[in-house]
Amino acid sequence: MLVGDIISKKLIKLTITDDVGKAFELMRVNRIRHIPVLSDGKLMGIITNTDLRQVLKPSKSKGSEQPAYFISKLSTVEEIMTSDPLTVTLQTDVEEAARLLQEHKIGGLPVLEDGKLVGMITETDILTVFIEIMGLIKYSSRVDVILGTHPDAFQDVSKVIIRNGAEIISVGMSPHTEKEDRVYYFRLDTDDVRLVAKAIEDSGYEVVSVVDG
């Protein structure tokens, strides 16, 4: 999966001349933690909620609609942003983007295409994709099967599942090194996982567990 498949089409950005207050308000209203900063359309940096915390202090005014006020004399985002941030492209693998986030301990990466900013990808975007891939975000059931050593076993069981009206959401496997003992976890979208499990057993494969969604 590529970064271009999952980035948000809604792009919120700032310019180097925007004040810190505008950055704070954009993050608060849109519930985001990273905003790219541009100058004449060119990416110059990125400002994060961590950057803002360095210049904010909780307000002591009772009943104030403003949750914080600025204690620094800094006036523009350029003065506190991270310059020359790491970037990815629309063609970057999501796995590579996740590695960069983890390795550099950052929460978001600007996405460029032909040198132009086209979006942001964040750790939340990647976590959402991971959850969807694992089938945890939607209703699903699971059937665990030992496929054995037959080279066509996986294809055979997959056909049995589809033939019985189920959709395969994801497949995992146990870490057993011996193929004859390896368990495959089929996460399915089906109203009757036990019917599917019986069909798999009738095809000659060992079902070791069935989990209703």
FIZA-295887 format. One line per field, with one value per residue: residue number from 0; z, y, x of N, C-alpha, C, O in turn. Coordinates in steps of 0.1 Angstrom, whole numbers. Each point is the difference from the previous one (the first is absolute). Example, Ala and Ser with C-alpha at 12.3 -4.5 7.8 and 13.67 -1.06 7.14 Angstrom:
<pts>
resi <- 0 | 1
n.c3 <- 78 | -14
n.c2 <- -57 | 11
n.c1 <- 132 | -14
ca.c3 <- 0 | 0
ca.c2 <- 12 | 11
ca.c1 <- -9 | 9
c.c3 <- 0 | 8
c.c2 <- 12 | 11
c.c1 <- 9 | -8
o.c3 <- 7 | 1
o.c2 <- 0 | 11
o.c1 <- 10 | 5
</pts>
This chain:
<pts>
resi <- 0 | 1 | 2 | 3 | 4 | 5 | 6 | 7 | 8 | 9 | 10 | 11 | 12 | 13 | 14 | 15 | 16 | 17 | 18 | 19 | 20 | 21 | 22 | 23 | 24 | 25 | 26 | 27 | 28 | 29 | 30 | 31 | 32 | 33 | 34 | 35 | 36 | 37 | 38 | 39 | 40 | 41 | 42 | 43 | 44 | 45 | 46 | 47 | 48 | 49 | 50 | 51 | 52 | 53 | 54 | 55 | 56 | 57 | 58 | 59 | 60 | 61 | 62 | 63 | 64 | 65 | 66 | 67 | 68 | 69 | 70 | 71 | 72 | 73 | 74 | 75 | 76 | 77 | 78 | 79 | 80 | 81 | 82 | 83 | 84 | 85 | 86 | 87 | 88 | 89 | 90 | 91 | 92 | 93 | 94 | 95 | 96 | 97 | 98 | 99 | 100 | 101 | 102 | 103 | 104 | 105 | 106 | 107 | 108 | 109 | 110 | 111 | 112 | 113 | 114 | 115 | 116 | 117 | 118 | 119 | 120 | 121 | 122 | 123 | 124 | 125 | 126 | 127 | 128 | 129 | 130 | 131 | 132 | 133 | 134 | 135 | 136 | 137 | 138 | 139 | 140 | 141 | 142 | 143 | 144 | 145 | 146 | 147 | 148 | 149 | 150 | 151 | 152 | 153 | 154 | 155 | 156 | 157 | 158 | 159 | 160 | 161 | 162 | 163 | 164 | 165 | 166 | 167 | 168 | 169 | 170 | 171 | 172 | 173 | 174 | 175 | 176 | 177 | 178 | 179 | 180 | 181 | 182 | 183 | 184 | 185 | 186 | 187 | 188 | 189 | 190 | 191 | 192 | 193 | 194 | 195 | 196 | 197 | 198 | 199 | 200 | 201 | 202 | 203 | 204 | 205 | 206 | 207 | 208 | 209 | 210 | 211 | 212
n.c3 <- 0 | -15 | 0 | -20 | 8 | 8 | -17 | 18 | -5 | 20 | -15 | 18 | -7 | 2 | 8 | -15 | -17 | -6 | 5 | 16 | 1 | -16 | 4 | 13 | -9 | -12 | 12 | 7 | -14 | -6 | 19 | -2 | -11 | -19 | 3 | -19 | -2 | -5 | -19 | 1 | 18 | 8 | -6 | 16 | 0 | 20 | -2 | 18 | 2 | -11 | -22 | -7 | -1 | -20 | -14 | 6 | 2 | 14 | -13 | 4 | -22 | 19 | -3 | 7 | -14 | 10 | -15 | -17 | 13 | -14 | 1 | -18 | 0 | 7 | -19 | -3 | -16 | -12 | 12 | -8 | -19 | -7 | 5 | -20 | -2 | 18 | -17 | -5 | -8 | -18 | -8 | 13 | 1 | -3 | -13 | -22 | -11 | -5 | -19 | -19 | -6 | -10 | -22 | -13 | 1 | -19 | 1 | -6 | -15 | 0 | -7 | -5 | -10 | -5 | 18 | -10 | 11 | 7 | 12 | 11 | 7 | 6 | 19 | 1 | -11 | 8 | 16 | -8 | -9 | 15 | 8 | -13 | 1 | 18 | -12 | 4 | -21 | -8 | -6 | 20 | -19 | 15 | -18 | 18 | -14 | 4 | -6 | 19 | -5 | 6 | -17 | -2 | 14 | -2 | -16 | 6 | 14 | -10 | -11 | 12 | 5 | -15 | -2 | 17 | -20 | -2 | 17 | -18 | 22 | 12 | -6 | 15 | 9 | 2 | 22 | 0 | 13 | 18 | -20 | 3 | 6 | -20 | 16 | -11 | 1 | 1 | -8 | 14 | -22 | 21 | -15 | -16 | 18 | 13 | -6 | 6 | 21 | 3 | -6 | 16 | 17 | -5 | 5 | 21 | 2 | 6 | 6 | -2 | -18 | 17 | -16 | 18 | -20
n.c2 <- -12 | 9 | 10 | -4 | -19 | 9 | 5 | 11 | -4 | -9 | 16 | -9 | 20 | -3 | 20 | 2 | 4 | -21 | 10 | 7 | 22 | 11 | 5 | 17 | 21 | 6 | 7 | 21 | 18 | 4 | 12 | 20 | -16 | -2 | 14 | -8 | -1 | 15 | -7 | 15 | -4 | 16 | -22 | 10 | -6 | -3 | 3 | 1 | -19 | -16 | -1 | -10 | -22 | -1 | -2 | -21 | 15 | -18 | -3 | 21 | 4 | 11 | -22 | -4 | 16 | 17 | -17 | 15 | 0 | 17 | -18 | -11 | 4 | -22 | 5 | -6 | -5 | 19 | 14 | -6 | 12 | -18 | 8 | 9 | 6 | -13 | -10 | 5 | -21 | 11 | 6 | 18 | -14 | -10 | -18 | 5 | 0 | -20 | -9 | 8 | -8 | -21 | -4 | 8 | -20 | -10 | 22 | 11 | -7 | 16 | 7 | -12 | 20 | -14 | -13 | -13 | 20 | -21 | 3 | -10 | -4 | -9 | 8 | 21 | 16 | 6 | 16 | 21 | 10 | 10 | 20 | 18 | 9 | 13 | 18 | 14 | 5 | -19 | 5 | -10 | -13 | -16 | 0 | -14 | 8 | -21 | 15 | 3 | -21 | -4 | -9 | -19 | -7 | 9 | -9 | -18 | 2 | 6 | -17 | -12 | 9 | 0 | -19 | 3 | 8 | -13 | 15 | -4 | -3 | -18 | 5 | -15 | 8 | -22 | 4 | -10 | -9 | -10 | -4 | -18 | 12 | 1 | 15 | -10 | 20 | -16 | 18 | -7 | 2 | -3 | -7 | -8 | 11 | 2 | 16 | 21 | 6 | 4 | 21 | 16 | 3 | 13 | 20 | -3 | 17 | 2 | -6 | 17 | 12 | 1 | 16 | -4 | 4
n.c1 <- 8 | -14 | 20 | 10 | 9 | 20 | 14 | 6 | -22 | -6 | 0 | 9 | -6 | 23 | -4 | 16 | -14 | -3 | -20 | 14 | -3 | 11 | 22 | 5 | -1 | 18 | 18 | 0 | 4 | 21 | 3 | 10 | 13 | -12 | 17 | -9 | 22 | -16 | 11 | -16 | -13 | 14 | 2 | -13 | -22 | 9 | -22 | 13 | -13 | 11 | -3 | -19 | 2 | 10 | -18 | -2 | -16 | 2 | -19 | 7 | 1 | -7 | -3 | 21 | -4 | 11 | 2 | 1 | 19 | -1 | 14 | -8 | 23 | 2 | 11 | 21 | -15 | -1 | -13 | -20 | -3 | -13 | 21 | -7 | -22 | -2 | 11 | -22 | 2 | -7 | 20 | -2 | 17 | -19 | 3 | 0 | -20 | -10 | 8 | -9 | -20 | -1 | 3 | -16 | -10 | -7 | -8 | 19 | -14 | 16 | -20 | 18 | -6 | 16 | 5 | -16 | -1 | 5 | 18 | -18 | 21 | -20 | 9 | -7 | 12 | 20 | -1 | -3 | 19 | 14 | -6 | 4 | 21 | 4 | -6 | 16 | 5 | 7 | -21 | 5 | 4 | -3 | 14 | -2 | 15 | -6 | 16 | 12 | 1 | -21 | 11 | -12 | 15 | 20 | 14 | 13 | 18 | 19 | 11 | 14 | 20 | 16 | 12 | 15 | 7 | 19 | -1 | 13 | -2 | -1 | 21 | -8 | 19 | -6 | 5 | -21 | 16 | -9 | 10 | 14 | 18 | 8 | 2 | -17 | 10 | -16 | 11 | -16 | -3 | -5 | -15 | 14 | 7 | -19 | -13 | 5 | -6 | -22 | -6 | 4 | -15 | -19 | 8 | -9 | -14 | 22 | -21 | 14 | -6 | -15 | 4 | -14 | -9
ca.c3 <- 0 | -1 | 8 | -7 | 2 | 13 | 6 | 0 | -10 | 6 | 3 | 8 | 0 | 4 | -6 | 9 | 7 | 9 | 14 | 8 | 4 | -11 | 0 | 12 | -2 | -10 | 6 | 10 | -7 | -9 | 8 | -6 | 8 | -9 | -12 | -8 | -1 | -13 | -4 | -15 | -5 | 2 | 13 | 7 | 13 | 6 | 14 | 7 | 13 | 9 | -2 | 5 | 15 | 5 | 1 | 6 | 14 | 3 | 5 | 13 | 0 | 1 | -10 | -12 | -11 | -5 | 10 | 2 | -6 | -4 | 9 | -8 | -9 | -14 | -6 | -12 | 1 | -6 | 10 | 8 | -8 | -4 | -14 | -8 | 6 | -8 | -9 | -8 | -12 | -1 | -3 | 11 | 7 | 14 | 10 | 1 | 8 | 14 | 5 | 2 | 12 | 12 | 2 | 4 | 11 | -4 | -2 | -14 | -12 | -12 | -13 | -12 | -14 | -9 | 8 | 5 | 12 | -4 | 12 | 12 | 5 | 14 | 7 | 1 | -13 | -1 | 9 | -5 | -10 | 6 | 6 | -11 | -6 | 10 | 1 | 13 | 0 | -5 | 5 | -7 | 8 | -3 | 1 | 0 | -8 | -4 | -14 | -4 | -10 | -14 | -6 | -4 | 12 | 2 | -11 | 1 | 11 | -4 | -9 | 9 | 7 | -9 | -5 | 10 | 3 | 10 | -6 | 8 | 4 | 2 | 4 | 8 | 3 | 12 | -3 | -1 | -11 | -7 | -8 | 4 | 12 | -1 | 0 | -8 | 6 | -10 | 5 | -10 | 1 | -2 | 10 | 5 | -1 | 2 | -13 | -7 | 6 | -4 | -14 | 0 | 5 | -10 | -11 | 4 | 7 | 14 | 6 | 14 | 8 | -7 | 8 | -6 | 1
ca.c2 <- 12 | 13 | 12 | 7 | -7 | 2 | 14 | 8 | 10 | 13 | 5 | 12 | 5 | 14 | 7 | 4 | 13 | -2 | 1 | -12 | -1 | -7 | -14 | -6 | -1 | -10 | -13 | -2 | -2 | -12 | -11 | -6 | 3 | 3 | 8 | 4 | 14 | 3 | 14 | 0 | -13 | -10 | -4 | 5 | -6 | -6 | 4 | -10 | 5 | 1 | 13 | 10 | -1 | 7 | 14 | 2 | -2 | 0 | 13 | 0 | 8 | -8 | 3 | 5 | -9 | -4 | -9 | 2 | 12 | -1 | 7 | 3 | 12 | -4 | 4 | -8 | -15 | -3 | 1 | -12 | -12 | -8 | 2 | -11 | -12 | -12 | 0 | -12 | 3 | -8 | -13 | -6 | -10 | 3 | -6 | 9 | 12 | -4 | -2 | 14 | 5 | -6 | 2 | 14 | 4 | 11 | -5 | 3 | 2 | 6 | -8 | 8 | -6 | 9 | 12 | 8 | -7 | -5 | -6 | -4 | -13 | 0 | -13 | -4 | -6 | -13 | -9 | -3 | -10 | -13 | -6 | -5 | -12 | -11 | -3 | 3 | 12 | -4 | -13 | -11 | -12 | -6 | -15 | -3 | -12 | -6 | -3 | -12 | 2 | 0 | 13 | 8 | 1 | 13 | 4 | -8 | 5 | 13 | -2 | -6 | 11 | 9 | -8 | -1 | 13 | 9 | 9 | -1 | 13 | -1 | -13 | 0 | -14 | -2 | 0 | -13 | -2 | -12 | 3 | -9 | 4 | 15 | 4 | 12 | 7 | 7 | 9 | 0 | 8 | -10 | -1 | -13 | -5 | -15 | -6 | 1 | -9 | -13 | -2 | -2 | -14 | -10 | 0 | -8 | 8 | 0 | 12 | -1 | 10 | 8 | 11 | 8 | 15
ca.c1 <- -8 | 8 | -4 | -11 | -12 | -7 | 1 | -13 | 0 | -1 | 13 | 1 | 13 | 3 | 11 | 10 | -4 | -11 | 4 | -1 | -14 | -8 | 4 | -6 | -14 | -2 | 1 | -11 | -13 | 0 | 5 | 12 | 12 | 11 | -4 | 11 | 2 | 5 | 4 | -2 | -4 | 11 | 1 | 12 | 1 | -12 | -2 | -7 | -5 | 12 | 7 | -8 | 1 | 12 | -3 | -13 | -2 | -14 | -5 | -5 | -13 | -12 | -11 | 5 | -3 | 13 | 5 | 15 | 5 | 14 | 9 | 12 | -1 | 0 | -12 | -3 | 3 | 14 | 10 | 0 | -2 | 12 | 3 | 5 | -4 | 0 | -12 | -1 | -8 | -11 | 4 | 7 | -7 | -5 | 9 | 11 | -5 | -1 | 13 | 6 | -7 | 5 | 15 | 3 | -8 | -8 | -14 | -6 | 9 | -6 | 1 | 3 | 0 | 7 | 4 | -11 | -7 | -14 | -6 | 7 | -3 | 3 | -1 | -15 | -4 | 6 | -7 | -13 | 1 | 4 | -12 | -9 | 6 | -2 | -14 | -5 | -9 | -13 | -5 | 6 | 1 | 13 | 1 | 14 | 2 | 13 | -1 | 9 | 11 | -5 | 3 | -12 | -9 | -5 | -10 | -12 | -8 | -6 | -11 | -11 | -5 | -7 | -12 | -10 | -5 | 7 | 11 | 12 | 4 | 14 | 5 | 13 | 5 | 8 | 15 | 6 | 9 | -4 | -12 | -11 | -6 | -3 | -14 | -3 | -11 | -8 | -10 | -10 | -12 | -10 | -10 | 0 | 13 | 1 | -3 | 12 | 10 | -4 | 3 | 15 | 3 | -5 | 10 | 12 | 9 | -3 | -3 | 3 | -8 | -9 | -3 | -11 | 2
c.c3 <- 0 | 8 | -7 | 1 | 12 | 5 | -1 | -11 | 5 | 5 | 7 | 1 | 5 | -9 | 10 | 7 | 9 | 14 | 7 | 4 | -10 | 0 | 12 | -3 | -11 | 6 | 10 | -8 | -8 | 7 | -7 | 8 | -9 | -11 | -8 | -2 | -14 | -2 | -15 | -5 | 3 | 15 | 7 | 13 | 4 | 14 | 6 | 13 | 11 | -1 | 7 | 16 | 6 | 1 | 6 | 15 | 4 | 6 | 14 | 1 | 1 | -10 | -14 | -11 | -6 | 10 | 3 | -5 | -3 | 10 | -7 | -9 | -15 | -6 | -12 | 2 | -5 | 12 | 9 | -7 | -1 | -14 | -7 | 6 | -9 | -8 | -6 | -12 | 0 | -3 | 11 | 6 | 14 | 10 | 2 | 8 | 15 | 6 | 3 | 12 | 13 | 3 | 4 | 11 | -3 | -3 | -13 | -10 | -11 | -13 | -12 | -13 | -9 | 8 | 7 | 11 | -4 | 12 | 12 | 3 | 14 | 6 | 2 | -13 | -2 | 9 | -5 | -11 | 6 | 6 | -11 | -6 | 9 | 2 | 13 | 1 | -5 | 6 | -8 | 10 | -4 | 1 | -2 | -5 | -1 | -14 | -4 | -10 | -14 | -6 | -3 | 11 | 2 | -10 | 2 | 11 | -3 | -9 | 8 | 7 | -9 | -6 | 10 | 5 | 9 | -8 | 9 | 3 | 1 | 4 | 7 | 2 | 12 | -3 | -1 | -12 | -9 | -7 | 4 | 12 | 0 | -1 | -7 | 6 | -11 | 6 | -11 | 3 | -4 | 11 | 7 | -1 | 3 | -12 | -9 | 5 | -3 | -14 | -2 | 5 | -10 | -12 | 4 | 8 | 15 | 5 | 15 | 9 | -9 | 10 | -7 | 2 | 9
c.c2 <- 12 | 11 | 6 | -7 | 4 | 14 | 7 | 10 | 14 | 5 | 13 | 4 | 14 | 5 | 5 | 13 | -1 | 0 | -14 | -2 | -7 | -15 | -7 | -2 | -10 | -14 | -3 | -3 | -13 | -13 | -8 | 5 | 4 | 9 | 4 | 15 | 3 | 14 | 0 | -14 | -11 | -4 | 5 | -7 | -6 | 5 | -10 | 5 | 0 | 13 | 11 | 0 | 7 | 15 | 3 | -3 | 0 | 13 | -1 | 8 | -9 | 4 | 5 | -10 | -5 | -9 | 3 | 14 | -1 | 8 | 3 | 12 | -4 | 3 | -9 | -15 | -3 | 0 | -13 | -13 | -8 | 2 | -12 | -14 | -12 | 0 | -14 | 4 | -9 | -15 | -8 | -11 | 4 | -6 | 8 | 13 | -3 | -1 | 14 | 6 | -5 | 3 | 14 | 5 | 12 | -5 | 2 | 3 | 8 | -9 | 10 | -7 | 10 | 13 | 8 | -8 | -4 | -6 | -2 | -15 | 0 | -14 | -5 | -6 | -14 | -10 | -4 | -10 | -14 | -6 | -5 | -12 | -12 | -4 | 3 | 11 | -4 | -13 | -11 | -12 | -6 | -15 | -3 | -14 | -4 | -5 | -12 | 4 | 0 | 14 | 8 | 1 | 14 | 4 | -8 | 5 | 13 | -2 | -6 | 12 | 9 | -7 | 0 | 14 | 9 | 8 | -1 | 15 | 1 | -14 | 1 | -14 | -1 | 0 | -13 | -2 | -12 | 3 | -8 | 5 | 15 | 2 | 13 | 6 | 7 | 9 | 3 | 9 | -10 | 0 | -14 | -6 | -15 | -8 | -1 | -10 | -14 | -4 | -3 | -14 | -11 | -1 | -7 | 8 | 1 | 15 | -1 | 10 | 8 | 11 | 8 | 14 | 7
c.c1 <- 9 | -6 | -12 | -13 | -8 | 1 | -13 | 1 | -2 | 14 | 0 | 14 | 1 | 11 | 10 | -3 | -12 | 5 | -3 | -15 | -9 | 3 | -8 | -15 | -3 | 1 | -11 | -13 | 0 | 5 | 11 | 12 | 12 | -6 | 13 | 0 | 6 | 4 | 0 | -2 | 10 | 0 | 12 | 2 | -13 | -1 | -9 | -6 | 11 | 7 | -9 | 0 | 12 | -3 | -13 | 0 | -15 | -5 | -6 | -13 | -12 | -10 | 6 | -3 | 13 | 7 | 15 | 3 | 15 | 9 | 13 | -2 | 0 | -13 | -4 | 4 | 14 | 10 | 0 | -2 | 13 | 2 | 5 | -5 | 1 | -13 | -1 | -8 | -12 | 3 | 8 | -9 | -4 | 9 | 13 | -3 | 0 | 14 | 7 | -6 | 6 | 15 | 3 | -9 | -8 | -14 | -6 | 11 | -7 | 2 | 2 | -2 | 5 | 4 | -11 | -7 | -14 | -7 | 9 | -3 | 5 | 0 | -14 | -4 | 5 | -6 | -14 | 1 | 3 | -13 | -9 | 5 | -3 | -15 | -6 | -10 | -14 | -4 | 7 | 1 | 14 | -1 | 15 | 2 | 14 | -1 | 9 | 10 | -4 | 2 | -12 | -10 | -6 | -10 | -13 | -9 | -6 | -12 | -13 | -7 | -9 | -13 | -11 | -5 | 7 | 11 | 12 | 5 | 15 | 4 | 13 | 4 | 8 | 14 | 6 | 9 | -4 | -13 | -12 | -8 | -5 | -15 | -2 | -13 | -7 | -10 | -10 | -12 | -11 | -11 | 0 | 14 | 1 | -4 | 12 | 10 | -3 | 4 | 15 | 3 | -4 | 10 | 13 | 10 | -4 | -3 | 2 | -7 | -9 | -5 | -11 | 3 | -10
o.c3 <- 7 | 3 | 6 | -3 | 2 | 10 | -9 | -2 | -7 | 9 | -6 | 3 | 1 | -7 | 12 | 11 | 6 | 4 | -4 | 2 | 3 | -2 | -2 | 3 | 2 | -4 | 0 | 4 | 0 | -6 | -2 | 8 | 6 | -6 | 6 | 0 | -3 | 8 | -7 | -11 | -2 | 9 | -4 | 6 | -7 | 7 | -5 | 4 | 9 | 10 | 6 | 6 | 12 | 8 | -1 | 5 | -6 | 8 | 4 | 11 | -9 | -3 | -9 | 2 | -7 | 11 | 10 | -9 | 6 | 3 | 6 | -3 | -9 | 6 | -3 | 8 | 4 | -1 | 8 | 5 | 3 | -9 | 7 | 3 | -12 | 5 | -1 | -2 | 8 | 2 | -2 | 2 | 7 | 10 | 11 | 8 | 8 | 12 | 10 | 8 | 9 | 11 | 8 | 4 | 8 | -2 | -3 | 3 | -4 | -1 | -2 | 0 | -2 | -6 | 7 | -1 | -5 | -1 | -1 | -2 | 3 | -7 | 0 | 0 | -4 | -3 | 2 | 0 | -5 | -1 | 2 | -3 | -5 | 6 | 4 | 10 | 2 | 5 | -12 | 12 | -9 | 8 | -9 | 4 | -2 | -3 | -10 | -2 | -9 | 5 | -1 | -2 | 2 | 3 | -2 | -2 | 3 | 2 | -3 | 1 | 4 | -1 | -4 | 11 | 5 | -11 | 12 | -10 | -5 | 4 | -4 | -3 | 4 | -12 | 0 | -11 | -12 | 7 | 0 | 3 | 9 | -8 | 2 | 2 | -5 | 7 | -11 | 11 | -12 | 11 | 10 | -9 | -5 | -2 | -6 | -7 | -3 | -3 | -8 | -6 | -1 | -7 | -8 | 3 | 3 | -1 | 7 | 12 | -11 | 11 | -11 | 10 | 1
o.c2 <- 1 | 0 | 5 | 7 | -3 | 4 | -2 | 6 | 10 | -6 | 10 | -7 | 7 | -7 | 0 | 4 | 10 | -4 | -8 | -12 | -8 | -8 | -11 | -11 | -8 | -9 | -11 | -10 | -7 | -10 | -12 | 9 | 3 | -3 | 5 | 7 | -6 | 9 | -7 | -4 | -12 | 9 | -3 | 0 | -1 | 1 | -5 | 11 | 8 | 6 | 9 | 10 | 4 | 7 | 11 | -8 | 9 | 7 | -11 | 1 | -9 | 11 | 3 | -12 | -10 | 4 | -6 | 5 | -9 | 11 | 7 | 3 | 8 | -1 | 0 | -3 | -10 | -7 | -2 | -11 | 5 | -3 | -10 | -8 | 1 | 4 | -8 | 12 | -9 | -8 | -11 | 2 | 7 | 7 | 1 | 5 | 8 | 4 | 1 | 7 | 7 | 3 | 2 | 12 | 10 | -12 | -4 | 5 | -5 | -7 | 9 | -13 | 11 | 11 | 9 | -12 | 8 | -4 | 4 | -4 | 4 | -9 | -12 | -10 | -9 | -11 | -12 | -9 | -10 | -12 | -11 | -10 | -11 | -10 | -6 | 3 | 8 | -8 | 0 | 1 | 5 | -6 | 5 | -10 | 8 | -9 | -6 | 12 | 2 | 10 | 13 | 4 | 1 | 6 | 5 | 1 | 3 | 8 | 4 | 0 | 3 | 6 | -2 | 2 | 10 | -4 | 2 | 7 | 8 | -8 | 8 | -10 | 10 | -3 | -1 | 4 | 0 | 3 | 5 | -4 | 5 | -6 | 10 | -7 | 11 | -5 | 4 | 3 | -3 | 3 | -2 | -8 | -7 | -11 | -10 | -7 | -8 | -11 | -8 | -7 | -10 | -10 | -1 | -5 | -1 | 8 | -8 | -2 | 3 | -3 | 5 | 4 | 12
o.c1 <- 10 | -12 | -9 | -10 | -12 | -7 | -8 | 10 | 2 | 5 | -5 | 9 | -10 | 6 | -4 | 5 | -4 | 11 | -7 | -4 | -8 | -9 | -5 | -6 | -10 | -8 | -5 | -7 | -10 | 1 | 0 | -1 | 10 | -10 | 9 | -10 | 10 | -4 | 7 | 5 | -2 | -1 | 11 | 11 | -9 | 10 | -10 | 4 | -1 | 4 | 6 | -1 | 0 | 7 | -5 | 8 | -7 | 7 | -5 | -6 | -1 | -3 | -8 | 1 | 0 | 2 | 5 | -7 | 6 | -3 | 9 | -12 | -1 | -11 | -12 | 8 | 6 | 10 | 10 | 1 | 11 | -9 | 5 | 9 | 2 | -10 | 10 | -4 | -2 | -8 | 4 | -11 | 7 | 3 | 5 | 8 | 4 | 2 | 6 | 7 | 3 | 4 | 9 | 1 | 0 | -2 | -11 | 10 | -11 | 10 | -8 | 2 | -5 | -1 | 3 | -2 | -8 | -12 | 12 | -12 | 11 | -4 | -2 | -8 | -8 | -2 | -4 | -9 | -5 | -2 | -6 | -7 | -2 | -3 | -10 | -6 | -9 | 8 | 1 | -2 | 7 | -7 | 7 | -7 | 9 | -8 | -2 | 4 | 9 | -4 | 1 | -11 | -12 | -11 | -11 | -13 | -11 | -10 | -11 | -12 | -11 | -10 | -12 | -5 | -6 | 4 | -1 | 3 | 7 | -8 | 9 | -8 | 6 | 4 | 13 | -4 | 3 | -10 | -12 | -11 | -5 | -7 | 7 | -10 | 4 | -10 | 3 | -3 | -2 | 3 | -7 | 2 | 9 | 5 | 3 | 7 | 9 | 4 | 4 | 9 | 7 | 0 | 9 | 11 | -12 | 9 | -5 | 0 | 3 | -3 | 2 | 5 | 1
</pts>
